[in-house]
């Protein structure tokens, strides 16, 4: 259908041209880099097999995934409340959820740092029981969690709002408690939005730099490593690491997007 | 068995105000009224999905305010059927039993039984999105009955069905009601459904229960003009009682007098209410001033109703609607502007005092 109309429809043609500009920019940037990197294969292979680079990519993705898992445990209940309950001060809660979206990342970083540093309100007691955040893995996770939370919560909330209240009501009159109605009806029907929200938030978490270096310069996440190599070894070294990261991200997200088609498929049938 | 005592319930801009109704065990009870009058909210309140702000809901004599929906043994079927789109027909029907932790073998046999009873075995593995309206309706009712509820709540169950499916569904529901000794509470704005199915009914207008009682009583003796209008009294004419002589009143309507049987005292503002079918039209001239409820009138419009009947709009000094067969209208050469005589049976007229 779309193929035929694209040729005949002037409106769609002009939309494609305009949309092409934005796509073109990304593609051009990628091609530009790819051509340069592929012109020195031995160098590329050396960087790609550098354990420091591989460790850093794995660390970044794992910390991101870890943040998203925590976010799901606490974010899903919050998203459901925001979707279903009407209460005083709901607007304020919504604004609080969105705060990380609006703040410059350095500001987010400072917020996280002074709360979780060794002498911080939460950081101090946690440090004494052997759970340090400064220059440690938990520090990376908590910074990522903070900046990516609105993406996940808002997406999950949209998913919950899309499930008709009538379905929940019927489930309850059929003998389901609120919790089982949530588990058997609401959750499966919003699985796609929750999944997409998690991918979006994960992508955001992986990309975080400013907030992460403030609390945890070490161990180096990929952004820190690229910046470090850029300032010590120059553009060639850092852009090759960037290229390797691009390849890793591109393949991972391609697979994740593909998988999303199998989640919440009932939607397409209705 | 279910009783509302002075129920107040506010929901956004909508409110139920002082609703008191009583629904007996085994009733086929109708809640009727115009769209947006609060009928669905009443069903949801019975289910326990809304808590009353004031007043109480009793079931079998017990206040159920603190009983959550899942413990009430009440099944609710919404107008849009609300089937779970991610479950097959089979899973939908078995959902209630699964929630009550019934043994899987038992669930299967009960589901099989219902699939046969509702003639939907062939769609057991299908998803709701692929079903027709009639099929969805059957699945929804089968699902509601699966866990053997005491009360079945139906919200406009026929609104989205084609006429043939609808007839079938009406017959099925009446059979289910009879066979299972079930209490059914159905919401509608269709008068025809009420007269065919209901034993008792409540008329809800703007969140207020205007009249409650046996269907016959509500349809014969509407308590006020709003009910009269809703149950389809075509003629509602304002006037005032000029004399009352031992139960026979004369109502002054735009200078004419309509005679009826009533105990309303003279001087009261009233509505004179009667059905279009109780108006007789005949051709002829002559003096009609002496006969009771005979008037000269002029035809202002003829509206064929699609079937064998035609509505005749007349001006007799006040507007009036009559119902005749199309054949009759043709035989007497009715056309707009024609002068005719009409008569209204005094026994068919109700005089309703206007509440101030």
Interface residues (C-beta under 8 A of the other chain):
Chain A: X164 X166 X167 X169 X170 X171 X172 X173 X174 X175 X176 X177 X180 X184 X185 X188 X189 X264 X266 X267 X269 X270
Chain B: X44 X47 X48 X49 X68 X69 X70 X72 X74 X75 X76 X77 X78 X80 X82 X84 X85 X86 X95 X96 X99 X100 X127 X128 X129 X130 X143 X144 X146 X147 X153
